Amino acid sequence: MTLKERISKATRGQWIGFAVLSVLWILFSIWYGSAWLLLVLLLFFDIYITKFVPWTFWKKSKNATFRKVMEWVDAIIFALIAVYFINTFFFQNYQIPSSSLEKTLLVGDFLAVSKVSYGPRAPMTPLSFPLAQHTMPVVGGKSYIEKPQWKYRRLRGLRQVRRDDIVVFNFPAGDTVALNMQGVDFYTLAKYNPNGSAGIRADKRTYGEVIWRPVDRRENYVKRCIGLPGETIRMKDDTVYIDGKIVPHAKTAQHNYYIQTDGTVIASSVFDELGISKSDYMGVDNYGQPIPIYQDLTNVDSLSAVQLGLKQHNGSFGKLYGPLPMTDEMVEKMKAKPFVLTIIKEKEQPGAGYYYPLDYETGWTRDTYGPLWIPKKGATITFDDDVDFKVAAYERCIKNYEGNDFAYRNGKVYINGQQADSYTFAMDYYFMMGDNRHNSADSRVWGFVPEDHIVGQPILIWLSLDKDKAWFHGKIRWKRLFRSAKR
């Protein structure tokens, strides 16, 4: 059959299907910015109109079993292609795994993440299995092939990242991973290990194999954007300052507090009413049974009690719960309870934990941090003063994220083999923090988020499951379903 005959045999429905799909594909090609994509129109024309390639050859088979199997194969292939396309350019599902953003987003929230908000990234690791971030489900192993790696490019989005946006991004410090300890980033592990990164690589029995992951295959994180490119962030007594101006924390921000009661054991219903998770106030006894965690202060000495800010009631200092994460509103509600004597905000002691930059002694803590300048595309830093600090703060950006060879010897910086007195950044960077300020591993711990790691913005909570509840006893948080996740 000639081309003319095939075209003349096409039905009106076939032409409509081809026209609709072609218009959508042309718009997508313009958005993507590649005229080469228009060649796919020839494929659509053959599928709908000419049918030179027998795409549905199996439908003519006399073997019913073969036809049935191929129907499933056809449906699965179509679904995988559709899911890959939608996940890459439009929307992605994400589940909240930790409490770092409570009470804004809760553990067990399932989010629809818009990639259109900030513009989707063109595929960077194109050969990957749909719906798998970096590990194949069930069977394990990598869900992607490392090569080819395509250069970072972002399509036009609706807007730029703004302060206070909740953002999903690839974990920057997840570029290097010790497979047996994926819950702690490699750089922090190296800081705790006496032999540094070499000690981790040498001890495969403890840490497992150490691997590198491409940008878009790194773990997905979600935090609130606090600092924007080119700004200087500082924290004093848990108050955030941007370029010297106070940034009020969100109403949903939480901090750790100790609750002193007159000796009353706080009922679980009180904690549940406030929205405090069982994992925060419950432990287990010697028999594995759940019990509330508190300190009995009956025998505490008066001097220690006064230093801690505790109050006395009928000659006793009662019981002390905590530390418990609570918002300002939750604190006020708990203070109103008749059995509560006082509530004390937890203070972190200097030297408790490591904070970014890890390789420079700053004395910073989670509550007193900075000042730290956030790199901006096109901005230049000079290596003429505070060189040790600048190297510690920005080496990872220059080397790991922007792909330069970096060395620091005898007080001199060498970039790509040449001594450098300055460096101009090629990307924008962001400073991310969790609303659960005292229980969040964020930019204070692992540093900046480069622009090429930005995935998208959560826009909708489509499902929310409470890990502390049974299926027929409040497992589904009905009031959270189909709520905005952009607060």
ChimeraX attribute file (.defattr): number of C-alpha atoms within 10 A of each C-alpha:
attribute: neighborCount
match mode: 1-to-1
recipient: residues
	/A:1	7
	/A:2	9
	/A:3	11
	/A:4	9
	/A:5	10
	/A:6	14
	/A:7	16
	/A:8	11
	/A:9	11
	/A:10	14
	/A:11	11
	/A:12	9
	/A:13	10
	/A:14	14
	/A:15	15
	/A:16	12
	/A:17	14
	/A:18	18
	/A:19	16
	/A:20	10
	/A:21	14
	/A:22	18
	/A:23	12
	/A:24	10
	/A:25	17
	/A:26	16
	/A:27	11
	/A:28	15
	/A:29	16
	/A:30	12
	/A:31	12
	/A:32	18
	/A:33	12
	/A:34	10
	/A:35	10
	/A:36	8
	/A:37	14
	/A:38	15
	/A:39	9
	/A:40	13
	/A:41	17
	/A:42	11
	/A:43	14
	/A:44	18
	/A:45	20
	/A:46	17
	/A:47	17
	/A:48	18
	/A:49	20
	/A:50	21
	/A:51	17
	/A:52	13
	/A:53	10
	/A:54	9
	/A:55	11
	/A:56	14
	/A:57	10
	/A:58	17
	/A:59	14
	/A:60	9
	/A:61	11
	/A:62	9
	/A:63	10
	/A:64	12
	/A:65	10
	/A:66	12
	/A:67	17
	/A:68	13
	/A:69	12
	/A:70	16
	/A:71	14
	/A:72	11
	/A:73	12
	/A:74	14
	/A:75	11
	/A:76	12
	/A:77	11
	/A:78	12
	/A:79	13
	/A:80	14
	/A:81	12
	/A:82	13
	/A:83	15
	/A:84	18
	/A:85	13
	/A:86	13
	/A:87	18
	/A:88	18
	/A:89	19
	/A:90	16
	/A:91	23
	/A:92	20
	/A:93	15
	/A:94	17
	/A:95	19
	/A:96	19
	/A:97	13
	/A:98	15
	/A:99	19
	/A:100	26
	/A:101	24
	/A:102	24
	/A:103	19
	/A:104	20
	/A:105	26
	/A:106	21
	/A:107	19
	/A:108	19
	/A:109	23
	/A:110	22
	/A:111	26
	/A:112	22
	/A:113	24
	/A:114	23
	/A:115	26
	/A:116	19
	/A:117	20
	/A:118	20
	/A:119	22
	/A:120	23
	/A:121	23
	/A:122	16
	/A:123	17
	/A:124	19
	/A:125	19
	/A:126	17
	/A:127	14
	/A:128	19
	/A:129	17
	/A:130	18
	/A:131	16
	/A:132	13
	/A:133	17
	/A:134	20
	/A:135	16
	/A:136	16
	/A:137	13
	/A:138	6
	/A:139	7
	/A:140	9
	/A:141	10
	/A:142	17
	/A:143	18
	/A:144	20
	/A:145	14
	/A:146	16
	/A:147	11
	/A:148	10
	/A:149	14
	/A:150	11
	/A:151	9
	/A:152	15
	/A:153	14
	/A:154	15
	/A:155	15
	/A:156	16
	/A:157	15
	/A:158	10
	/A:159	10
	/A:160	11
	/A:161	19
	/A:162	14
	/A:163	15
	/A:164	19
	/A:165	17
	/A:166	27
	/A:167	23
	/A:168	22
	/A:169	24
	/A:170	23
	/A:171	23
	/A:172	26
	/A:173	22
	/A:174	23
	/A:175	21
	/A:176	18
	/A:177	23
	/A:178	22
	/A:179	15
	/A:180	14
	/A:181	15
	/A:182	14
	/A:183	9
	/A:184	14
	/A:185	20
	/A:186	23
	/A:187	20
	/A:188	19
	/A:189	18
	/A:190	17
	/A:191	14
	/A:192	12
	/A:193	13
	/A:194	11
	/A:195	12
	/A:196	15
	/A:197	17
	/A:198	11
	/A:199	14
	/A:200	21
	/A:201	18
	/A:202	14
	/A:203	12
	/A:204	14
	/A:205	10
	/A:206	13
	/A:207	19
	/A:208	17
	/A:209	16
	/A:210	18
	/A:211	12
	/A:212	13
	/A:213	16
	/A:214	18
	/A:215	21
	/A:216	23
	/A:217	24
	/A:218	21
	/A:219	17
	/A:220	19
	/A:221	19
	/A:222	27
	/A:223	24
	/A:224	24
	/A:225	21
	/A:226	22
	/A:227	27
	/A:228	22
	/A:229	20
	/A:230	17
	/A:231	18
	/A:232	18
	/A:233	22
	/A:234	22
	/A:235	21
	/A:236	15
	/A:237	12
	/A:238	17
	/A:239	14
	/A:240	22
	/A:241	20
	/A:242	18
	/A:243	16
	/A:244	13
	/A:245	10
	/A:246	13
	/A:247	17
	/A:248	9
	/A:249	15
	/A:250	13
	/A:251	12
	/A:252	18
	/A:253	21
	/A:254	27
	/A:255	20
	/A:256	19
	/A:257	20
	/A:258	19
	/A:259	23
	/A:260	28
	/A:261	26
	/A:262	20
	/A:263	18
	/A:264	13
	/A:265	15
	/A:266	17
	/A:267	9
	/A:268	15
	/A:269	10
	/A:270	12
	/A:271	16
	/A:272	12
	/A:273	9
	/A:274	15
	/A:275	15
	/A:276	19
	/A:277	19
	/A:278	17
	/A:279	11
	/A:280	14
	/A:281	19
	/A:282	15
	/A:283	14
	/A:284	11
	/A:285	11
	/A:286	6
	/A:287	6
	/A:288	8
	/A:289	9
	/A:290	12
	/A:291	13
	/A:292	18
	/A:293	17
	/A:294	19
	/A:295	12
	/A:296	16
	/A:297	18
	/A:298	12
	/A:299	9
	/A:300	12
	/A:301	10
	/A:302	14
	/A:303	10
	/A:304	10
	/A:305	14
	/A:306	11
	/A:307	8
	/A:308	10
	/A:309	12
	/A:310	23
	/A:311	18
	/A:312	16
	/A:313	12
	/A:314	7
	/A:315	8
	/A:316	16
	/A:317	23
	/A:318	25
	/A:319	20
	/A:320	24
	/A:321	19
	/A:322	19
	/A:323	19
	/A:324	20
	/A:325	27
	/A:326	24
	/A:327	21
	/A:328	13
	/A:329	14
	/A:330	17
	/A:331	19
	/A:332	12
	/A:333	11
	/A:334	19
	/A:335	16
	/A:336	10
	/A:337	11
	/A:338	10
	/A:339	16
	/A:340	19
	/A:341	21
	/A:342	17
	/A:343	21
	/A:344	16
	/A:345	16
	/A:346	15
	/A:347	14
	/A:348	14
	/A:349	10
	/A:350	13
	/A:351	12
	/A:352	11
	/A:353	13
	/A:354	21
	/A:355	24
	/A:356	23
	/A:357	23
	/A:358	18
	/A:359	15
	/A:360	14
	/A:361	13
	/A:362	15
	/A:363	13
	/A:364	20
	/A:365	23
	/A:366	25
	/A:367	20
	/A:368	17
	/A:369	22
	/A:370	19
	/A:371	16
	/A:372	18
	/A:373	20
	/A:374	21
	/A:375	27
	/A:376	20
	/A:377	14
	/A:378	12
	/A:379	14
	/A:380	12
	/A:381	13
	/A:382	13
	/A:383	17
	/A:384	11
	/A:385	8
	/A:386	9
	/A:387	16
	/A:388	15
	/A:389	16
	/A:390	18
	/A:391	22
	/A:392	15
	/A:393	21
	/A:394	20
	/A:395	20
	/A:396	19
	/A:397	22
	/A:398	20
	/A:399	15
	/A:400	16
	/A:401	20
	/A:402	15
	/A:403	11
	/A:404	16
	/A:405	14
	/A:406	19
	/A:407	16
	/A:408	14
	/A:409	8
	/A:410	5
	/A:411	11
	/A:412	15
	/A:413	21
	/A:414	17
	/A:415	17
	/A:416	12
	/A:417	11
	/A:418	11
	/A:419	14
	/A:420	14
	/A:421	14
	/A:422	14
	/A:423	16
	/A:424	14
	/A:425	18
	/A:426	18
	/A:427	18
	/A:428	19
	/A:429	25
	/A:430	25
	/A:431	26
	/A:432	27
	/A:433	23
	/A:434	24
	/A:435	26
	/A:436	23
	/A:437	21
	/A:438	22
	/A:439	19
	/A:440	19
	/A:441	19
	/A:442	24
	/A:443	22
	/A:444	22
	/A:445	21
	/A:446	22
	/A:447	23
	/A:448	26
	/A:449	25
	/A:450	23
	/A:451	20
	/A:452	21
	/A:453	21
	/A:454	27
	/A:455	27
	/A:456	27
	/A:457	26
	/A:458	26
	/A:459	21
	/A:460	20
	/A:461	22
	/A:462	16
	/A:463	19
	/A:464	23
	/A:465	20
	/A:466	17
	/A:467	15
	/A:468	13
	/A:469	13
	/A:470	11
	/A:471	11
	/A:472	7
	/A:473	9
	/A:474	13
	/A:475	15
	/A:476	19
	/A:477	14
	/A:478	11
	/A:479	9
	/A:480	18
	/A:481	17
	/A:482	15
	/A:483	14
	/A:484	14
	/A:485	20
	/A:486	17
	/A:487	14
